[in-house]
Amino acid sequence: MASTLDEKFAFEAEWYDPHACLIRKYQVLYYVTDNSVEIYDLKNRRQFLKRSKTEITLTDLYIGSTIAIHSRQFKVVAYGDDYTRRALSNKKERTLGIIKPDVCDKFDQILATIYDRGFRVTKMKMCQLSRAEAGDFYQEHGAKSFYNSLIQFMSSGPIIAFELIGDSAISNWRALIGPTDSATARSEAPTSLRARFGTDNTQNACHGSDSETSAARELEFFFPSKGPKRRSTACFQDCTLCVIKPHAVLAGNAGKIISEIKRTGFEITALQMYNMDRANAEEFLEIYKGVLQEYKGMVDEFVTGPCIAMELRAQNAPTAFREMCGPHDPEIARQLRPRTLRANFGKDKICNAVHCTDLPEDALLEVEYFFKILDQ
């Protein structure tokens, strides 16, 4: 067992080598004391990277996560030893959450609460279920009296499904959403989400998996590991693109940014969380190559963690949203446009909170890049 003075955790990870078109396997050792890592090539049995400091924290390391180390993206696929498995498996529990149709317009407030409570959102998508899909998801309730009304309700409008990871995530998420009956929630758990936003037993704001088995099945339903994905709600008309950048997502500011966007009158008609690989980030940002000296840093930022892409609709949406974002440099934004998104949530020219479409004629192309090309 590692000394607590220099505690380390081991993970198995994969890196796709684009030149050889191969998936290469590594062991990643993470040292808690200084956020450093060292990497070993498992096939060739040799050191791949000497111990080096990174910006990775232990919360970034869980099965299925993607981490960026010196501009390379590694996917964590397994625990590397029994010590790591025993120490972290309960702390990295995953569950499904759903924001139901009745409160989809309040998802910014719910998302802000989720981040405030310390949950990590690792997948998220706005989608519209058909009656058949809703019936498949709630198949265990097929013989119950409320089944038909539940299916009708869950297929009546957009929902937002998301994967949560955290310490005892299943029980903690169910505690946060509260009792099934919203009236009971208001008397027994008045600060819960169902007490705050729910109406009754069915229109009760949120859903949470009730066991590890249910969580696995329900996550696979919304985020299938193979086969067709759940279709998005993007409409590709009179729209523009907003991308909340990874640094703002990881800082827990996504809900606050979305609240500002909604307050200004934009309609969010599609939303999804993405973990972009370097090739996609370079392709999407190619228009800035040779134009902005920050191009490489912008690509690096896009691959450091999850981003949230949204299709926004409003009159003159591309121009209006660009105005709301403010100047590219947050320092200039704070001086000239202090109420803009970049002024309030940006750090520098690279970590400037949000990407927006610069030219109105590019708006549809950018929306299609995320919600058609990347969502295949």
Secondary structure, DSSP 8 states (H G I E B T S, - for coil): ---GGG-EEEEEEEEEETTTTEEEEEEEEEETTTTEEEEEETTTTEEEEEEEE-S--GGG-STT-EEEETTEEEEEEEESSHHHHHHHTTTTEEEEEEE-GGGGGGHHHHHHHHHHTT-EEEEEEEE---HHHHHHHTGGGTTSTTHHHHHHHHTSS-EEEEEEEETTHHHHHHHHH--SSHHHHHHH-TTSHHHHH--SSSS-SEEE--SHHHHHHHHHHHS-SSS----B----SSEEEEEE-HHHHHTT-HHHHHHHHHHTT-EEEEEEEE---HHHHHHHTGGGTTT-TTHHHHHHHHTSS-EEEEEEE-TTHHHHHHHHH--SSHHHHHHH-TTSHHHHH--SSSS-SEEE-SSGGGHHHHHHIIIIITT-
